[in-house]
C-alpha cells in the first residue's frame, strides 16, 4: 500500500498499491499542461474572491503560491510525485503544503472533471496556433520556390505515368492549397476548443455563485459552455485537432513521397541537402532521403492516434468516465509529430537543389503533347474521338520507332492525316503546350502568376489571424 493521502481518501479504508498508483496515474502524460493548469487555477481563485466565496487574502496567497510553483516547474526544480496521479493534484498538493488551508479552498466550486477539460482546451488552443503558424512557414517556402522556378517545365503525372507537361511552380502550389485547407482545419480546431467549461463541476454545475464569464474573459475564451454534462464529457475539440493533424500528415506524406521519387537516380529532379540525408553503413555511395521517409512513416502513427481517440470516446455514457484519461497521449503525440514533420519538410524544401535541365528534358518524353495535338485536330472541325484515335495511332508508331512528337516535320504530320497543317509542329512544342493552359487554376504561366497572388493573399490573411490570436 502507499502512504500518500488521496484527495478522495475520506471515503476509503484502503489505498491502491504503488503498482495501481502508477497504472492509474496520468501525470507522465498530462504534466505538460502545467502552465495551463496554473493559469486556470489563478483565474478561478480570483473569481471566487470576486464572488465572495473565498477571501481576497486567500486569493492573494493562492496566486503567490501558484506563481512560485510556475517558476519551479519552468526551471525544472519542482518535485513531481507519481502518487499525485495527475498534474492538477501535483500542483494543488504542493500549494496546500506551502500556504495551508487557503490552498485547500482553491478547489471550491470545481471538480477535476471540469478542471482537466479546461486545461486541455487551453492547451489545444495554444498548439492549434503553433500548428497554424507551422503551415504558414511551409506555405511561404512553397510560394518562394514557385517564384524562384517560374517557367520551369516538368512532366505532370497520372498513375505515376507521364501525362502532360506542367510548371514546377504549379506542382508545388498544389501542396500550398492542401496545407491551406489544413490551416483552415487548425483554425476550426482552435474555435472548437475556445469554449470555457470551468464551473461545470463534476457534471451538474455548482451551488456556489460562480461567475463563469469572468473566468472566460480572464483566460481569453470566446464563449462559455451551455451544458455542464456536455462540458465535462466533450472531447470533440481534441478530435478536431487530432483530425487536422492527421490530414496534414497525409498531405506531408504525399509530398515526401514525391521528394523521395524526385531525388532518386531514375528521376534526378532534385538533390536533397546533406543535412536532410543519411548514408549507408555498408554502401559508401548511398545518399538516402531518410527524413522524408520518416515523415512519410510517421503518418501511420498519427492515423493511429486519431483512431485510438475515436475508439476511446465511442460508447461512453454521460458524463465523465476514467476512459477519458486516455484522450491525451495520442492527441499529444499527433500534435508533436505533425509539428515536427512540418519543420522537417520546410527544411527539406528550403535546402533542396532543383535540376532544371533534367526536369525540362523529362518533359519532352512520354508523348505529353498528345492531348494538344488532338486538340489541334479538333480545331480543324474533327470530332474529338476521331482526333484521339489518330493521335493514338501516331504515338504507337513513334513509340516503336523510338521517336518523339517533337521530332516530326510538318510533312510527316500531313502524311498521317491531311488535317495537319504547316503549324502542326508548333502544337507539340512543350513550352507552348504549357503556355496554352490559360484556364483559371491551370498550369499556364499567366494562370500560375495569378495563383501566386492568390496564395500571397491567403498567407497574409493567416498571418493577420495569427497576430490577432497572439494578442
C-alpha positions in Angstrom: 0.0 0.0 0.0 1.0 3.6 -0.4 1.0 6.1 2.4 0.2 9.0 0.1 -3.0 10.7 1.1 -5.6 10.8 -1.7 -7.8 13.9 -2.3 -10.8 11.5 -2.3 -9.4 9.3 0.5 -12.0 10.1 3.2 -14.4 7.5 1.7 -11.9 4.7 1.7 -10.3 2.4 4.3 -7.6 1.2 1.9 -5.4 2.8 -0.7 -4.2 1.5 -4.1 -0.9 -0.2 -4.3 2.1 1.5 -5.8 1.5 -0.5 -9.0 -2.1 0.7 -9.2 -1.0 4.2 -8.4 1.3 4.1 -11.4 -1.3 2.3 -13.6 -3.9 4.9 -12.8 -1.7 8.0 -13.0 -1.8 10.4 -15.9 1.0 12.6 -14.6 3.6 11.3 -17.0 1.3 12.5 -19.8 -0.6 15.5 -18.6 2.3 17.2 -16.7 2.9 19.1 -19.9 -0.2 21.1 -19.2 1.2 22.6 -16.0 1.2 26.2 -17.3 -2.5 25.9 -18.4 -3.4 24.4 -15.0 -1.8 27.2 -13.1 -3.3 29.8 -15.3 -6.7 28.3 -14.9 -6.4 28.0 -11.1 -5.3 31.6 -10.7 -8.3 32.8 -12.7 -10.6 30.5 -10.7 -9.2 31.8 -7.4 -9.7 35.4 -8.5 -13.3 34.7 -9.5 -14.0 33.0 -6.2 -12.7 36.1 -4.3 -14.7 38.5 -6.5 -17.8 36.5 -5.7 -17.1 36.4 -2.0 -16.7 32.7 -1.9 -13.1 33.0 -0.6 -11.3 36.0 0.9 -9.0 38.3 -1.1 -6.2 37.3 1.3 -6.7 33.6 0.3 -6.8 34.5 -3.4 -3.6 36.5 -3.0 -1.9 33.6 -1.2 -3.1 31.2 -3.8 -1.8 33.3 -6.7 1.6 33.9 -5.0 2.0 30.2 -4.3 1.0 29.2 -7.8 3.3 31.7 -9.3 6.2 30.3 -7.3 5.2 26.7 -8.5 5.1 28.0 -12.0 8.7 29.2 -11.8 9.9 26.0 -10.3 8.3 23.8 -12.9 9.6 26.1 -15.6 13.1 25.9 -14.2 13.0 22.1 -13.6 13.2 22.2 -9.8 9.6 21.1 -8.9 9.1 17.9 -7.1 6.7 15.7 -9.1 5.4 12.6 -7.3 3.6 9.7 -9.0 1.2 9.4 -6.1 -0.2 12.8 -7.1 -2.0 11.0 -10.0 -2.1 14.0 -12.3 -0.7 17.5 -12.8 -3.7 19.0 -11.1 -3.2 17.2 -7.8 0.6 17.7 -8.0 0.2 21.4 -8.1 -2.7 21.6 -5.5 -0.8 19.3 -3.1 2.3 21.4 -3.2 0.3 24.6 -2.9 -1.6 23.4 0.2 1.6 22.2 1.8 3.1 25.6 1.4 0.2 28.0 2.1 -2.0 25.9 4.3 -5.8 26.0 4.4 -6.0 28.6 1.7 -4.6 26.1 -0.7 -7.4 23.7 0.2 -10.0 26.3 -0.7 -8.8 26.6 -4.3 -10.9 23.6 -5.4 -14.1 25.1 -4.2 -16.8 25.1 -6.9 -14.8 22.9 -9.3 -14.1 19.3 -10.0 -11.1 17.7 -11.6 -13.6 16.9 -14.4 -14.1 20.5 -15.4 -10.6 21.4 -14.4 -8.9 18.9 -16.8 -11.3 19.8 -19.6 -10.4 23.5 -19.1 -6.6 22.7 -19.1 -6.9 20.5 -22.2 -8.8 23.2 -24.1 -6.3 25.9 -23.2 -3.5 23.5 -24.3 -5.3 22.6 -27.5 -5.8 26.3 -28.4 -2.1 27.0 -27.9 -1.0 24.1 -30.0 -3.5 24.8 -32.8 -1.9 28.3 -33.1 1.5 26.7 -33.3 0.4 24.3 -36.0 -1.3 27.0 -38.0 2.0 29.0 -37.8 3.9 26.0 -39.0 1.7 25.6 -42.0 2.3 29.3 -42.8 6.0 28.7 -42.8 5.9 25.7 -45.2 3.5 27.5 -47.5 5.8 30.6 -47.6 8.6 28.3 -48.7 6.4 26.7 -51.4 5.5 30.1 -52.8 9.1 31.2 -52.7 10.1 28.1 -54.6 7.3 28.7 -57.1 8.6 32.2 -57.7 12.2 31.1 -57.9 11.5 28.5 -60.5 8.9 30.4 -62.6 8.6 29.0 -66.1 10.4 25.7 -65.3 8.6 22.9 -67.2 8.4 19.4 -65.9 6.4 16.3 -66.5 3.0 16.0 -64.9 1.9 12.5 -63.9 -1.2 10.5 -63.6 -0.9 6.9 -62.4 2.8 7.8 -62.0 3.0 7.8 -65.8 4.0 10.9 -67.7 0.8 12.7 -68.7 1.1 16.4 -69.6 3.8 19.0 -69.2 3.3 21.4 -66.3 5.2 24.1 -64.5 7.1 23.0 -61.4 5.6 26.1 -59.8 2.1 24.7 -60.4 3.0 21.4 -58.9 4.5 22.9 -55.8 1.4 25.2 -55.3 -0.8 22.2 -55.3 0.7 21.4 -51.9 0.2 25.0 -50.9 -3.6 24.6 -51.2 -3.5 21.3 -49.4 -1.8 22.9 -46.4 -4.1 25.9 -46.7 -7.0 23.5 -46.1 -5.1 22.1 -43.2 -4.7 25.6 -41.8 -8.5 26.0 -42.0 -8.9 22.8 -40.0 -6.5 24.1 -37.4 -8.5 27.3 -37.2 -11.6 25.3 -36.7 -9.9 23.2 -34.0 -8.9 26.4 -32.2 -12.5 27.7 -32.4 -13.8 24.3 -31.2 -11.6 24.4 -28.1 -12.3 28.1 -27.5 -15.2 27.4 -25.0 -14.8 27.9 -21.2 -16.1 24.9 -19.3 -14.9 25.6 -15.7 -17.9 25.9 -13.4 -19.5 22.8 -14.7 -18.0 21.0 -11.7 -18.3 17.2 -11.8 -21.3 17.1 -14.1 -24.2 19.1 -12.7 -22.8 22.6 -12.1 -22.2 24.1 -8.6 -24.2 25.6 -5.8 -21.7 28.4 -5.4 -22.4 31.8 -7.1 -19.6 31.5 -9.6 -19.1 34.0 -12.4 -18.1 31.8 -15.4 -17.8 34.7 -17.8 -15.3 36.4 -15.5 -13.1 33.3 -15.9 -13.7 33.2 -19.6 -12.7 36.8 -20.1 -9.6 36.3 -18.0 -8.5 33.2 -19.8 -9.3 34.5 -23.3 -12.2 32.2 -24.2 -14.7 33.4 -26.7 -17.7 31.8 -25.0 -19.0 29.8 -22.0 -20.3 26.2 -22.4 -24.1 25.8 -22.2 -24.5 22.4 -20.7 -22.4 21.1 -17.7 -22.7 17.4 -18.6 -21.6 18.0 -22.2 -18.8 20.3 -20.9 -17.0 17.6 -18.9 -17.5 14.8 -21.4 -16.9 16.6 -24.6 -13.6 15.9 -26.4 -14.8 16.9 -29.9 -12.3 19.7 -29.9 -9.5 17.2 -29.3 -10.8 15.1 -32.1 -10.9 18.1 -34.4 -7.3 18.9 -33.6 -6.1 15.3 -34.0 -8.0 15.0 -37.2 -6.4 18.2 -38.5 -3.0 16.8 -37.6 -3.9 13.5 -39.4 -4.9 15.2 -42.7 -1.8 17.4 -42.5 0.3 14.3 -42.2 -1.4 12.7 -45.1 -0.5 15.7 -47.2 3.1 15.8 -46.0 3.4 12.1 -46.7 2.3 12.7 -50.3 4.8 15.5 -50.7 7.6 13.4 -49.1 6.8 10.5 -51.4 7.3 12.8 -54.4 10.6 14.2 -52.9 11.8 10.6 -52.4 10.9 9.8 -56.1 12.4 13.0 -57.4 15.6 12.6 -55.6 16.1 9.0 -56.9 18.6 8.5 -59.8 15.8 7.4 -62.0 14.1 10.8 -61.7 17.0 13.1 -60.7 14.8 16.1 -60.5 16.1 17.3 -57.1 19.0 16.7 -54.8 18.4 16.7 -51.1 20.7 18.7 -49.0 23.2 16.7 -47.0 21.7 17.8 -43.7 18.4 16.1 -44.7 20.0 12.9 -45.9 21.8 10.0 -44.5 24.2 7.3 -45.8 24.5 3.6 -45.6 26.6 1.6 -43.2 27.7 -0.7 -46.0 27.3 1.1 -49.3 29.6 4.1 -49.4 27.8 5.7 -52.4 24.4 5.9 -50.8 22.6 9.2 -50.1 19.2 8.3 -48.6 16.2 10.7 -48.2 15.7 9.3 -44.7 13.9 12.3 -43.2 11.4 12.4 -46.0 10.9 8.7 -45.4 10.5 9.2 -41.7 7.8 11.9 -42.2 6.0 9.5 -44.5 6.3 6.7 -42.0 5.2 8.8 -39.0 1.9 9.4 -40.8 0.8 5.9 -39.7 1.2 6.7 -36.0 -0.8 9.9 -36.3 -3.6 8.0 -38.2 -3.4 5.5 -35.3 -3.7 8.4 -32.8 -6.9 9.5 -34.3 -8.4 6.0 -34.5 -7.4 5.5 -30.8 -9.1 8.6 -29.6 -12.3 7.8 -31.6 -12.3 4.4 -30.1 -11.8 5.7 -26.5 -14.8 8.0 -26.9 -17.1 5.5 -28.6 -20.0 4.4 -26.5 -19.1 6.3 -23.3 -22.2 7.2 -21.3 -22.5 10.7 -19.9 -20.8 12.3 -18.2 -17.1 11.8 -17.2 -15.5 8.3 -17.3 -12.0 7.3 -16.4 -11.6 6.1 -20.0 -11.3 9.8 -20.9 -7.9 9.9 -19.2 -6.7 8.1 -22.3 -7.7 11.1 -24.5 -4.4 13.0 -24.2 -1.4 10.7 -25.0 -2.5 10.0 -28.6 -3.6 13.6 -29.2 -0.3 15.0 -27.8 1.6 12.6 -30.0 -0.3 13.6 -33.1 0.4 17.3 -32.3 4.0 16.8 -31.6 4.5 14.6 -34.7 2.7 17.0 -37.1 4.7 20.0 -35.7 8.0 18.1 -36.1 7.2 16.9 -39.6 6.1 20.4 -40.7 9.5 21.7 -39.6 11.4 18.9 -41.3 9.5 19.3 -44.6 10.1 23.0 -44.6 13.8 22.4 -44.1 13.9 19.9 -46.9 12.1 22.2 -49.3 14.2 25.2 -48.4 17.5 23.4 -48.9 17.0 21.0 -51.8 18.6 21.7 -55.2 16.4 21.6 -58.3 17.9 20.2 -61.6 16.1 22.3 -64.1 17.8 20.7 -67.1 16.7 17.2 -66.0 13.2 18.4 -65.5 13.0 20.1 -68.8 14.4 17.1 -70.6 11.9 14.7 -68.9 9.1 17.0 -70.1 9.9 16.0 -73.7 9.4 12.3 -73.1 6.2 10.3 -72.8 4.4 12.0 -75.7 3.0 14.5 -73.3 1.9 16.9 -76.1 -0.5 14.2 -77.5 -3.6 15.9 -76.0 -2.7 19.2 -77.5 -2.2 17.5 -80.9 -5.7 16.0 -80.6 -7.0 19.5 -79.6 -5.3 20.8 -82.8 -7.3 18.4 -84.9 -10.5 19.3 -83.1 -9.7 22.9 -84.0 -10.0 21.9 -87.7 -13.5 20.7 -87.1 -12.7 17.0 -86.4 -14.7 15.2 -83.6 -12.5 14.7 -80.5 -12.9 10.9 -80.5 -11.6 10.7 -84.1 -8.7 13.1 -83.3 -8.0 10.9 -80.2 -7.7 7.8 -82.3 -5.5 9.4 -85.0 -3.1 10.7 -82.4 -3.1 7.4 -80.5 -2.1 5.5 -83.7 0.7 8.1 -84.3 2.0 7.7 -80.7 2.1 3.9 -81.2 4.1 4.2 -84.4 6.5 6.7 -82.9 7.0 4.6 -79.8 8.0 1.7 -82.0 10.4 3.9 -83.9 11.9 5.4 -80.8 11.0 9.0 -81.8 9.1 11.8 -80.1 6.3 14.1 -81.4 8.7 17.0 -81.4 10.9 15.3 -84.0 8.2 15.2 -86.6 8.3 17.7 -89.5 5.1 19.4 -90.9 5.3 17.0 -93.9 5.3 13.9 -91.7 2.4 15.2 -89.8 0.5 15.8 -93.0 1.3 12.3 -94.1 -0.5 11.0 -91.0 -3.6 13.0 -91.8 -4.3 15.9 -94.2 -5.9 17.9 -91.4 -2.4 18.6 -90.0 -1.2 21.9 -91.4 2.2 23.5 -91.5 1.7 24.8 -88.0 1.3 21.2 -86.5 4.9 21.1 -85.1 4.1 24.2 -83.1 1.2 22.4 -81.5 3.6 20.0 -79.8 6.2 22.5 -78.6 6.4 21.8 -74.9 6.7 25.4 -73.7 3.8 26.3 -75.9 1.7 23.3 -74.6 2.2 24.6 -71.1 1.5 28.3 -72.0 -1.8 27.4 -73.7 -3.2 26.2 -70.3 -4.8 29.6 -69.7 -7.8 28.4 -67.8 -8.2 29.7 -64.3 -6.3 27.4 -62.0 -4.3 25.9 -64.9 -0.6 25.5 -65.3 0.0 28.2 -67.9 2.5 30.9 -66.9 -0.1 33.7 -66.5 -2.5 31.5 -64.6 0.3 30.5 -62.2 1.2 34.1 -61.7 -2.4 34.8 -60.8 -2.3 31.8 -58.5 0.8 33.1 -56.7 -1.0 36.3 -55.9 -3.9 34.3 -54.5 -1.5 32.3 -52.4 0.1 35.5 -51.0 -3.4 36.9 -50.1 -4.2 33.6 -48.2 -0.9 33.8 -46.4 -1.5 37.5 -45.5 -4.9 36.6 -44.0 -3.5 33.7 -42.0 -0.6 35.9 -40.7 -3.1 38.6 -39.6 -5.1 35.9 -37.8 -2.0 34.6 -36.0 -1.2 38.2 -34.9 -4.7 38.6 -33.5 -4.5 35.3 -31.6 -1.2 36.3 -30.1 -2.7 39.5 -28.6 
